[in-house]
Every structure is written in C-alpha cells, then in structure tokens.
Amino acid sequence: MSAEANKALVLGFLASWNRGDFGAMTCHWSPDMVHHTRTSTYGTAEVFGLISGFMRAFPDLKFEVDNIVADGEYVATRMTARATHRHDFMGLPATGKEITCTAMGLVRIVDGRIVEHWSLMDELYLMQQLHLVPDDYLSAMASS
C-alpha cells in the first residue's frame, strides 16, 4: 500500500475509535496483531480487553491527530486525547474529571491491516489530572 493509503487506514481506525465503534476498530487489525507498550507486549485478545477497559472508564475518549507521517509500512501519529473519567480506572472510582494528554503511536501495516502497534501516552500527566499524582510533583519534574 502507498504511504497515503496507510495514513488513510490509520485515520479510519482512529475515526472508528472516536465513534466508539469497537467492531470497526478491530476490522483494521490483523488477526495476529501485536501491541507494544513501555512495559509489555500483548496479542489481539489482550488488546481487546485493554481497550475495552479504557473505553469503559473514558467512554467519550476522542483522539485529535496533531501530526501524521508515513514511511513505507509505518505510520506515526502524535495526538491529543480528551475524555471524561466516568467509570473505575486503575482502582480509582469515577471522578467526572475531564482529562487531556498527548499520545503517540507507531503502527506497521501489512496487506491493509495493522500488524504491530507501539504507543506512548503521557500517563504521568493523565494521573495528575485524576489526582493520583500531586501537582507539585509534575511541576517539579517539568522544571528540572
């Protein structure tokens, strides 16, 4: 596929996420898709559970694409995520707080499907907005 076609596939995946259409999201995945985070690697079934839990906690989660770049079978995105904490997340009961944070992703596309995905989210800032991390801690880290 061309770089433009790969970018369109990623944008389609994100549009389905923004609609909360989990079925359409999974149509973009290869059956043997692998998801990498900073701590672990997950198969398709595990990713389904992770995303379901996150979508339950933040049902209005939307990604706004700030940058998208494609090179061969790879597509990189920098996004702004916005959502409201409506249900339990990491043992924290719903706070009703609106959160905003940066997310970055890299996908590898083969035969029109996402076969690998790497993601990084500004988890520290997310936790600060939910009052799981003191404001002073994040401010001190930003100024050092």
PAKEVEX-986587 format. One record per atom (N, C-alpha, C): residue in three letters; residue number from 1; x, y, z; atom name. Coordinates in steps of 0.001 Angstrom, whole numbers, plus 500000, padded with zeros to 6 digits. Each point is the difference from the previous one (the first is absolute). Layout:
(tivex 'ALA',NUM,(X,Y,Z),'CA')
...
***
This chain:
(tivex 'MET',1,(500845,498816,500000),'N')
(tivex 'MET',1,(499155,501184,500000),'CA')
(tivex 'MET',1,(500887,501243,500000),'C')
(tivex 'SER',2,(499481,501065,499489),'N')
(tivex 'SER',2,(500746,501260,499978),'CA')
(tivex 'SER',2,(499994,500645,501391),'C')
(tivex 'ALA',3,(500887,500949,500200),'N')
(tivex 'ALA',3,(500047,500736,501271),'CA')
(tivex 'ALA',3,(498663,500697,500250),'C')
(tivex 'GLU',4,(499407,500563,498960),'N')
(tivex 'GLU',4,(498713,500692,500165),'CA')
(tivex 'GLU',4,(498898,499017,500379),'C')
(tivex 'ALA',5,(500005,498811,499390),'N')
(tivex 'ALA',5,(499003,498978,500344),'CA')
(tivex 'ALA',5,(500185,499534,501438),'C')
(tivex 'ASN',6,(501248,499858,500436),'N')
(tivex 'ASN',6,(500268,499597,501382),'CA')
(tivex 'ASN',6,(499537,501066,500980),'C')
(tivex 'LYS',7,(500240,501277,499677),'N')
(tivex 'LYS',7,(499512,501079,500867),'CA')
(tivex 'LYS',7,(498473,499979,500055),'C')
(tivex 'ALA',8,(499359,499777,498872),'N')
(tivex 'ALA',8,(498536,499941,499971),'CA')
(tivex 'ALA',8,(499480,498856,500861),'C')
(tivex 'LEU',9,(500695,498857,499997),'N')
(tivex 'LEU',9,(499598,498871,500835),'CA')
(tivex 'LEU',9,(500077,500379,501479),'C')
(tivex 'VAL',10,(501088,500644,500407),'N')
(tivex 'VAL',10,(500156,500407,501402),'CA')
(tivex 'VAL',10,(498936,501023,500378),'C')
(tivex 'LEU',11,(499745,500955,499119),'N')
(tivex 'LEU',11,(498966,500998,500274),'CA')
(tivex 'LEU',11,(498617,499345,500094),'C')
(tivex 'GLY',12,(499756,498971,499189),'N')
(tivex 'GLY',12,(498749,499248,500097),'CA')
(tivex 'GLY',12,(499881,499265,501317),'C')
(tivex 'PHE',13,(501113,499400,500436),'N')
(tivex 'PHE',13,(500013,499332,501301),'CA')
(tivex 'PHE',13,(499666,500992,501115),'C')
(tivex 'LEU',14,(500648,501168,499977),'N')
(tivex 'LEU',14,(499758,501009,501044),'CA')
(tivex 'LEU',14,(498577,500541,499929),'C')
(tivex 'ALA',15,(499453,500163,498815),'N')
(tivex 'ALA',15,(498618,500459,499862),'CA')
(tivex 'ALA',15,(499037,498987,500613),'C')
(tivex 'SER',16,(500274,498708,499813),'N')
(tivex 'SER',16,(499130,498978,500600),'CA')
(tivex 'SER',16,(500122,500026,501518),'C')
(tivex 'TRP',17,(501207,500243,500522),'N')
(tivex 'TRP',17,(500175,500134,501451),'CA')
(tivex 'TRP',17,(499208,501204,500500),'C')
(tivex 'ASN',18,(500125,501127,499301),'N')
(tivex 'ASN',18,(499297,501216,500427),'CA')
(tivex 'ASN',18,(498479,499830,499981),'C')
(tivex 'ARG',19,(499491,499095,499167),'N')
(tivex 'ARG',19,(498567,499700,499976),'CA')
(tivex 'ARG',19,(499624,498966,501060),'C')
(tivex 'GLY',20,(501002,499396,500628),'N')
(tivex 'GLY',20,(499735,498931,500963),'CA')
(tivex 'GLY',20,(499585,498707,499326),'C')
(tivex 'ASP',21,(500379,499813,498748),'N')
(tivex 'ASP',21,(499613,498840,499212),'CA')
(tivex 'ASP',21,(501107,498945,500065),'C')
(tivex 'PHE',22,(499944,499167,501024),'N')
(tivex 'PHE',22,(501053,499019,500238),'CA')
(tivex 'PHE',22,(500088,498989,498861),'C')
(tivex 'GLY',23,(498873,499614,499437),'N')
(tivex 'GLY',23,(500007,499054,498883),'CA')
(tivex 'GLY',23,(500773,500541,498815),'C')
(tivex 'ALA',24,(499776,501272,499669),'N')
(tivex 'ALA',24,(500730,500617,498878),'CA')
(tivex 'ALA',24,(501481,500129,500331),'C')
(tivex 'MET',25,(500314,500264,501267),'N')
(tivex 'MET',25,(501410,500099,500397),'CA')
(tivex 'MET',25,(500720,498696,499716),'C')
(tivex 'THR',26,(499413,498902,500427),'N')
(tivex 'THR',26,(500685,498716,499866),'CA')
(tivex 'THR',26,(500104,499549,498549),'C')
(tivex 'CYS',27,(499177,500528,499104),'N')
(tivex 'CYS',27,(500110,499669,498567),'CA')
(tivex 'CYS',27,(501307,500515,499404),'C')
(tivex 'HIS',28,(500623,500961,500660),'N')
(tivex 'HIS',28,(501269,500549,499524),'CA')
(tivex 'HIS',28,(501204,499166,500467),'C')
(tivex 'TRP',29,(499760,499059,500910),'N')
(tivex 'TRP',29,(501082,499200,500570),'CA')
(tivex 'TRP',29,(500196,498702,499217),'C')
(tivex 'SER',30,(501245,499595,499903),'N')
(tivex 'SER',30,(500311,498657,499546),'CA')
(tivex 'SER',30,(499587,499037,501117),'C')
(tivex 'PRO',31,(499570,498778,499665),'N')
(tivex 'PRO',31,(499632,499052,501061),'CA')
(tivex 'PRO',31,(501137,499721,500987),'C')
(tivex 'ASP',32,(501254,500177,499544),'N')
(tivex 'ASP',32,(501137,499750,500887),'CA')
(tivex 'ASP',32,(500706,501306,500391),'C')
(tivex 'MET',33,(499235,501092,500052),'N')
(tivex 'MET',33,(500547,501309,500365),'CA')
(tivex 'MET',33,(500650,499944,501381),'C')
(tivex 'VAL',34,(501095,500734,500143),'N')
(tivex 'VAL',34,(500739,500078,501257),'CA')
(tivex 'VAL',34,(500066,501462,500424),'C')
(tivex 'HIS',35,(499730,500260,501278),'N')
(tivex 'HIS',35,(500014,501353,500556),'CA')
(tivex 'HIS',35,(501125,500088,501031),'C')
(tivex 'HIS',36,(500870,501002,499827),'N')
(tivex 'HIS',36,(501124,500199,500908),'CA')
(tivex 'HIS',36,(499760,501256,500827),'C')
(tivex 'THR',37,(500216,499898,501310),'N')
(tivex 'THR',37,(499963,501165,500877),'CA')
(tivex 'THR',37,(501383,500139,500613),'C')
(tivex 'ARG',38,(500176,500967,500891),'N')
(tivex 'ARG',38,(501316,500180,500613),'CA')
(tivex 'ARG',38,(500351,498848,500936),'C')
(tivex 'THR',39,(499007,499208,500407),'N')
(tivex 'THR',39,(500263,498935,500968),'CA')
(tivex 'THR',39,(499766,498587,499488),'C')
(tivex 'SER',40,(499271,499846,498897),'N')
(tivex 'SER',40,(499642,498651,499603),'CA')
(tivex 'SER',40,(499597,499940,498525),'C')
(tivex 'THR',41,(499754,498781,499541),'N')
(tivex 'THR',41,(499506,499738,498653),'CA')
(tivex 'THR',41,(498757,499135,500134),'C')
(tivex 'TYR',42,(498968,500337,499210),'N')
(tivex 'TYR',42,(498710,499325,500114),'CA')
(tivex 'TYR',42,(499535,499500,498648),'C')
(tivex 'GLY',43,(499276,498883,500029),'N')
(tivex 'GLY',43,(499354,499476,498804),'CA')
(tivex 'GLY',43,(498618,500614,499836),'C')
(tivex 'THR',44,(499331,499630,498926),'N')
(tivex 'THR',44,(498711,500596,499647),'CA')
(tivex 'THR',44,(498963,499848,501111),'C')
(tivex 'ALA',45,(499867,498824,500574),'N')
(tivex 'ALA',45,(498989,499786,501043),'CA')
(tivex 'ALA',45,(500263,500896,501210),'C')
(tivex 'GLU',46,(501259,500125,500390),'N')
(tivex 'GLU',46,(500341,500861,501139),'CA')
(tivex 'GLU',46,(499740,501472,499681),'C')
(tivex 'VAL',47,(500304,500405,498774),'N')
(tivex 'VAL',47,(499767,501386,499588),'CA')
(tivex 'VAL',47,(498507,500305,500064),'C')
(tivex 'PHE',48,(499198,499060,499578),'N')
(tivex 'PHE',48,(498543,500164,500058),'CA')
(tivex 'PHE',48,(499576,500320,501437),'C')
(tivex 'GLY',49,(500521,499256,500964),'N')
(tivex 'GLY',49,(499671,500237,501405),'CA')
(tivex 'GLY',49,(500510,501337,500511),'C')
(tivex 'LEU',50,(501226,500351,499632),'N')
(tivex 'LEU',50,(500571,501279,500437),'CA')
(tivex 'LEU',50,(499196,501187,499469),'C')
(tivex 'ILE',51,(499701,499964,498715),'N')
(tivex 'ILE',51,(499260,501107,499392),'CA')
(tivex 'ILE',51,(498582,500050,500544),'C')
(tivex 'SER',52,(499372,498847,500187),'N')
(tivex 'SER',52,(498641,499976,500555),'CA')
(tivex 'SER',52,(499959,500649,501368),'C')
(tivex 'GLY',53,(500985,499688,500848),'N')
(tivex 'GLY',53,(500062,500589,501332),'CA')
(tivex 'GLY',53,(500207,501500,499958),'C')
(tivex 'PHE',54,(500865,500462,499107),'N')
(tivex 'PHE',54,(500265,501427,499886),'CA')
(tivex 'PHE',54,(498774,500727,499452),'C')
(tivex 'MET',55,(499343,499389,499007),'N')
(tivex 'MET',55,(498804,500620,499425),'CA')
(tivex 'MET',55,(498854,500041,501012),'C')
(tivex 'ARG',56,(499952,499031,500897),'N')
(tivex 'ARG',56,(498966,499992,501044),'CA')
(tivex 'ARG',56,(500266,501126,500998),'C')
(tivex 'ALA',57,(501254,500181,500391),'N')
(tivex 'ALA',57,(500347,501042,500975),'CA')
(tivex 'ALA',57,(499868,501402,499406),'C')
(tivex 'PHE',58,(500303,500130,498703),'N')
(tivex 'PHE',58,(499977,501295,499307),'CA')
(tivex 'PHE',58,(499148,499863,498727),'C')
(tivex 'PRO',59,(498688,499863,500139),'N')
(tivex 'PRO',59,(499155,499677,498842),'CA')
(tivex 'PRO',59,(499954,501072,498918),'C')
(tivex 'ASP',60,(500337,501228,500338),'N')
(tivex 'ASP',60,(499967,501065,498991),'CA')
(tivex 'ASP',60,(501392,500319,499457),'C')
(tivex 'LEU',61,(500940,499087,500175),'N')
(tivex 'LEU',61,(501378,500217,499547),'CA')
(tivex 'LEU',61,(500038,500302,498511),'C')
(tivex 'LYS',62,(500701,501080,499675),'N')
(tivex 'LYS',62,(500186,500398,498605),'CA')
(tivex 'LYS',62,(501474,500318,499786),'C')
(tivex 'PHE',63,(500497,499593,498844),'N')
(tivex 'PHE',63,(501365,500319,499593),'CA')
(tivex 'PHE',63,(499951,501028,498886),'C')
(tivex 'GLU',64,(500748,501072,500166),'N')
(tivex 'GLU',64,(500166,500996,498950),'CA')
(tivex 'GLU',64,(501422,499853,499475),'C')
(tivex 'VAL',65,(500128,499750,498719),'N')
(tivex 'VAL',65,(501315,499794,499400),'CA')
(tivex 'VAL',65,(500670,501355,499794),'C')
(tivex 'ASP',66,(501143,500174,500650),'N')
(tivex 'ASP',66,(500781,501229,499867),'CA')
(tivex 'ASP',66,(501023,499879,498870),'C')
(tivex 'ASN',67,(500587,498812,499859),'N')
(tivex 'ASN',67,(500954,499718,498923),'CA')
(tivex 'ASN',67,(499845,498550,499593),'C')
(tivex 'ILE',68,(500174,499749,498710),'N')
(tivex 'ILE',68,(500021,498624,499497),'CA')
(tivex 'ILE',68,(501044,499936,498889),'C')
(tivex 'VAL',69,(500862,499000,500083),'N')
(tivex 'VAL',69,(501092,499838,499039),'CA')
(tivex 'VAL',69,(500052,498526,499609),'C')
(tivex 'ALA',70,(500192,499749,498732),'N')
(tivex 'ALA',70,(500096,498618,499529),'CA')
(tivex 'ALA',70,(501294,499804,499228),'C')
(tivex 'ASP',71,(500596,498831,500196),'N')
(tivex 'ASP',71,(501205,499611,499281),'CA')
(tivex 'ASP',71,(499922,498500,499771),'C')
(tivex 'GLY',72,(499763,499615,498780),'N')
(tivex 'GLY',72,(499867,498575,499706),'CA')
(tivex 'GLY',72,(498822,499409,500747),'C')
(tivex 'GLU',73,(500261,498914,500722),'N')
(tivex 'GLU',73,(498910,499334,500716),'CA')
(tivex 'GLU',73,(499762,500569,501404),'C')
(tivex 'TYR',74,(500690,501067,500366),'N')
(tivex 'TYR',74,(499858,500612,501324),'CA')
(tivex 'TYR',74,(499249,501326,499926),'C')
(tivex 'VAL',75,(499135,500224,500987),'N')
(tivex 'VAL',75,(499286,501266,500147),'CA')
(tivex 'VAL',75,(500144,500440,501452),'C')
(tivex 'ALA',76,(500462,501245,500191),'N')
(tivex 'ALA',76,(500168,500562,501347),'CA')
(tivex 'ALA',76,(498989,501126,500199),'C')
(tivex 'THR',77,(499453,500069,501194),'N')
(tivex 'THR',77,(499048,501054,500338),'CA')
(tivex 'THR',77,(500367,500634,501333),'C')
(tivex 'ARG',78,(499748,501305,500093),'N')
(tivex 'ARG',78,(500020,500718,501274),'CA')
(tivex 'ARG',78,(498593,500546,500142),'C')
(tivex 'MET',79,(499374,499681,501126),'N')
(tivex 'MET',79,(498590,500322,500181),'CA')
(tivex 'MET',79,(499753,500654,501344),'C')
(tivex 'THR',80,(498881,500690,500088),'N')
(tivex 'THR',80,(499501,500498,501271),'CA')
(tivex 'THR',80,(498781,499162,500349),'C')
(tivex 'ALA',81,(500036,499393,501173),'N')
(tivex 'ALA',81,(498878,499189,500485),'CA')
(tivex 'ALA',81,(499209,500830,501006),'C')
(tivex 'ARG',82,(498681,499983,499853),'N')
(tivex 'ARG',82,(499111,500694,500938),'CA')
(tivex 'ARG',82,(498899,499032,500405),'C')
(tivex 'ALA',83,(499662,500025,501292),'N')
(tivex 'ALA',83,(498960,499087,500479),'CA')
(tivex 'ALA',83,(499537,500435,501386),'C')
(tivex 'THR',84,(498940,499347,500460),'N')
(tivex 'THR',84,(499467,500217,501344),'CA')
(tivex 'THR',84,(500059,498677,500744),'C')
(tivex 'HIS',85,(500502,500041,501224),'N')
(tivex 'HIS',85,(500140,498794,500835),'CA')
(tivex 'HIS',85,(498625,499649,500577),'C')
(tivex 'ARG',86,(499302,499045,499374),'N')
(tivex 'ARG',86,(498623,499656,500363),'CA')
(tivex 'ARG',86,(499849,498709,500802),'C')
(tivex 'HIS',87,(501000,499117,499948),'N')
(tivex 'HIS',87,(499918,498721,500717),'CA')
(tivex 'HIS',87,(501365,499677,500586),'C')
(tivex 'ASP',88,(500051,498960,500847),'N')
(tivex 'ASP',88,(501246,499631,500670),'CA')
(tivex 'ASP',88,(501161,499891,499011),'C')
(tivex 'PHE',89,(501161,500498,500438),'N')
(tivex 'PHE',89,(501229,499920,499210),'CA')
(tivex 'PHE',89,(501153,499808,500961),'C')
(tivex 'MET',90,(500759,498924,499829),'N')
(tivex 'MET',90,(501143,499690,500862),'CA')
(tivex 'MET',90,(499597,500013,501475),'C')
(tivex 'GLY',91,(498810,499505,500304),'N')
(tivex 'GLY',91,(499515,499944,501370),'CA')
(tivex 'GLY',91,(499429,501314,500519),'C')
(tivex 'LEU',92,(500033,501032,499187),'N')
(tivex 'LEU',92,(499479,501310,500395),'CA')
(tivex 'LEU',92,(498560,500123,499529),'C')
(tivex 'PRO',93,(499065,500240,500936),'N')
(tivex 'PRO',93,(498607,500197,499579),'CA')
(tivex 'PRO',93,(499879,501218,499084),'C')
(tivex 'ALA',94,(498958,500018,499206),'N')
(tivex 'ALA',94,(499775,501108,499065),'CA')
(tivex 'ALA',94,(500057,501338,500725),'C')
(tivex 'THR',95,(500699,500940,499390),'N')
(tivex 'THR',95,(500133,501343,500584),'CA')
(tivex 'THR',95,(499185,501035,499240),'C')
(tivex 'GLY',96,(499590,499689,498770),'N')
(tivex 'GLY',96,(499311,500971,499164),'CA')
(tivex 'GLY',96,(500943,501048,499427),'C')
(tivex 'LYS',97,(501291,499849,500259),'N')
(tivex 'LYS',97,(500985,500979,499526),'CA')
(tivex 'LYS',97,(500281,499817,498513),'C')
(tivex 'GLU',98,(500136,501138,499330),'N')
(tivex 'GLU',98,(500412,499984,498604),'CA')
(tivex 'GLU',98,(501519,499968,499956),'C')
(tivex 'ILE',99,(500524,499159,499131),'N')
(tivex 'ILE',99,(501457,499873,499861),'CA')
(tivex 'ILE',99,(500395,500327,498568),'C')
(tivex 'THR',100,(501219,500457,499859),'N')
(tivex 'THR',100,(500608,500252,498698),'CA')
(tivex 'THR',100,(501452,499574,500108),'C')
(tivex 'CYS',101,(500490,499252,499033),'N')
(tivex 'CYS',101,(501416,499652,500006),'CA')
(tivex 'CYS',101,(500463,499649,498592),'C')
(tivex 'THR',102,(501303,499982,499848),'N')
(tivex 'THR',102,(500618,499668,498721),'CA')
(tivex 'THR',102,(500171,498490,499892),'C')
(tivex 'ALA',103,(499742,499491,498815),'N')
(tivex 'ALA',103,(500228,498582,499711),'CA')
(tivex 'ALA',103,(500766,499919,498685),'C')
(tivex 'MET',104,(500919,499056,499933),'N')
(tivex 'MET',104,(500758,499788,498771),'CA')
(tivex 'MET',104,(499900,498523,499643),'C')
(tivex 'GLY',105,(499867,499741,498724),'N')
(tivex 'GLY',105,(499886,498618,499561),'CA')
(tivex 'GLY',105,(500794,499764,498730),'C')
(tivex 'LEU',106,(500423,498782,499842),'N')
(tivex 'LEU',106,(500673,499554,498786),'CA')
(tivex 'LEU',106,(499368,498666,499635),'C')
(tivex 'VAL',107,(499525,499888,498771),'N')
(tivex 'VAL',107,(499438,498726,499553),'CA')
(tivex 'VAL',107,(500764,499507,498787),'C')
(tivex 'ARG',108,(500002,498686,499855),'N')
(tivex 'ARG',108,(500550,499367,498808),'CA')
(tivex 'ARG',108,(498832,499329,499300),'C')
(tivex 'ILE',109,(499868,500289,498717),'N')
(tivex 'ILE',109,(498868,499510,499219),'CA')
(tivex 'ILE',109,(500507,499045,498929),'C')
(tivex 'VAL',110,(499362,498836,499927),'N')
(tivex 'VAL',110,(500317,499012,498975),'CA')
(tivex 'VAL',110,(498677,499530,499404),'C')
(tivex 'ASP',111,(499905,500005,498687),'N')
(tivex 'ASP',111,(498794,499542,499296),'CA')
(tivex 'ASP',111,(498732,500686,500504),'C')
(tivex 'GLY',112,(500096,501298,500271),'N')
(tivex 'GLY',112,(498822,500775,500378),'CA')
(tivex 'GLY',112,(499503,499789,501415),'C')
(tivex 'ARG',113,(500835,499421,500857),'N')
(tivex 'ARG',113,(499614,499769,501396),'CA')
(tivex 'ARG',113,(501135,500402,500927),'C')
(tivex 'ILE',114,(499646,500447,501197),'N')
(tivex 'ILE',114,(500994,500338,501020),'CA')
(tivex 'ILE',114,(500520,498695,500589),'C')
(tivex 'VAL',115,(501315,499770,499851),'N')
(tivex 'VAL',115,(500597,498770,500537),'CA')
(tivex 'VAL',115,(500781,500261,501280),'C')
(tivex 'GLU',116,(500470,501250,500179),'N')
(tivex 'GLU',116,(500698,500370,501230),'CA')
(tivex 'GLU',116,(499637,501425,500359),'C')
(tivex 'HIS',117,(499970,500245,501305),'N')
(tivex 'HIS',117,(499686,501340,500496),'CA')
(tivex 'HIS',117,(500848,500270,501239),'C')
(tivex 'TRP',118,(500647,501143,500013),'N')
(tivex 'TRP',118,(500741,500479,501169),'CA')
(tivex 'TRP',118,(499311,501273,500461),'C')
(tivex 'SER',119,(499808,500160,501298),'N')
(tivex 'SER',119,(499346,501225,500471),'CA')
(tivex 'SER',119,(500669,500521,501256),'C')
(tivex 'LEU',120,(499968,501315,500101),'N')
(tivex 'LEU',120,(500463,500698,501190),'CA')
(tivex 'LEU',120,(498982,501081,500306),'C')
(tivex 'MET',121,(499620,500084,501258),'N')
(tivex 'MET',121,(499067,501028,500436),'CA')
(tivex 'MET',121,(500629,500729,501172),'C')
(tivex 'ASP',122,(499688,501253,500133),'N')
(tivex 'ASP',122,(500512,500774,501133),'CA')
(tivex 'ASP',122,(499226,499575,501248),'C')
(tivex 'GLU',123,(500332,498795,500473),'N')
(tivex 'GLU',123,(499281,499396,501119),'CA')
(tivex 'GLU',123,(500162,500795,501291),'C')
(tivex 'LEU',124,(501156,500602,500198),'N')
(tivex 'LEU',124,(500227,500785,501209),'CA')
(tivex 'LEU',124,(499043,501189,500056),'C')
(tivex 'TYR',125,(499852,500689,498884),'N')
(tivex 'TYR',125,(499078,501135,499952),'CA')
(tivex 'TYR',125,(498552,499529,500154),'C')
(tivex 'LEU',126,(499668,498864,499402),'N')
(tivex 'LEU',126,(498669,499417,500164),'CA')
(tivex 'LEU',126,(499728,499730,501482),'C')
(tivex 'MET',127,(500964,499378,500681),'N')
(tivex 'MET',127,(499829,499688,501426),'CA')
(tivex 'MET',127,(499910,501271,500838),'C')
(tivex 'GLN',128,(500723,501045,499629),'N')
(tivex 'GLN',128,(499909,501261,500730),'CA')
(tivex 'GLN',128,(498589,500578,499890),'C')
(tivex 'GLN',129,(499426,499938,498815),'N')
(tivex 'GLN',129,(498666,500553,499799),'CA')
(tivex 'GLN',129,(498938,499241,500788),'C')
(tivex 'LEU',130,(500272,498724,500293),'N')
(tivex 'LEU',130,(499095,499187,500814),'CA')
(tivex 'LEU',130,(500364,500057,501477),'C')
(tivex 'HIS',131,(500965,500836,500341),'N')
(tivex 'HIS',131,(500488,500193,501374),'CA')
(tivex 'HIS',131,(500636,498744,500585),'C')
(tivex 'LEU',132,(500595,499188,499141),'N')
(tivex 'LEU',132,(500774,498849,500455),'CA')
(tivex 'LEU',132,(501460,500379,500220),'C')
(tivex 'VAL',133,(500417,501137,499449),'N')
(tivex 'VAL',133,(501347,500535,500157),'CA')
(tivex 'VAL',133,(499847,501458,500415),'C')
(tivex 'PRO',134,(500709,500428,501042),'N')
(tivex 'PRO',134,(499874,501395,500435),'CA')
(tivex 'PRO',134,(500452,500989,498933),'C')
(tivex 'ASP',135,(499293,501141,499909),'N')
(tivex 'ASP',135,(500346,501040,499036),'CA')
(tivex 'ASP',135,(501448,500442,500143),'C')
(tivex 'ASP',136,(500467,500153,501235),'N')
(tivex 'ASP',136,(501359,500472,500241),'CA')
(tivex 'ASP',136,(501049,499041,499403),'C')
(tivex 'TYR',137,(499686,498706,500027),'N')
(tivex 'TYR',137,(500937,499009,499479),'CA')
(tivex 'TYR',137,(500220,500217,498497),'C')
(tivex 'LEU',138,(498900,500138,499258),'N')
(tivex 'LEU',138,(500125,500176,498561),'CA')
(tivex 'LEU',138,(500657,501343,499666),'C')
(tivex 'SER',139,(499657,501048,500728),'N')
(tivex 'SER',139,(500609,501302,499765),'CA')
(tivex 'SER',139,(501500,499947,500243),'C')
(tivex 'ALA',140,(500426,499311,501050),'N')
(tivex 'ALA',140,(501424,499875,500313),'CA')
(tivex 'ALA',140,(500723,499234,498896),'C')
(tivex 'MET',141,(499355,498976,499451),'N')
(tivex 'MET',141,(500629,499221,498932),'CA')
(tivex 'MET',141,(500123,500828,498728),'C')
(tivex 'ALA',142,(499023,500851,499712),'N')
(tivex 'ALA',142,(500006,500804,498778),'CA')
(tivex 'ALA',142,(501064,501085,500028),'C')
(tivex 'SER',143,(500352,500461,501192),'N')
(tivex 'SER',143,(500947,501107,500076),'CA')
(tivex 'SER',143,(501443,499528,500176),'C')
(tivex 'SER',144,(500206,498706,500139),'N')
(tivex 'SER',144,(501375,499513,500193),'CA')
(tivex 'SER',144,(500688,499715,498694),'C')
***
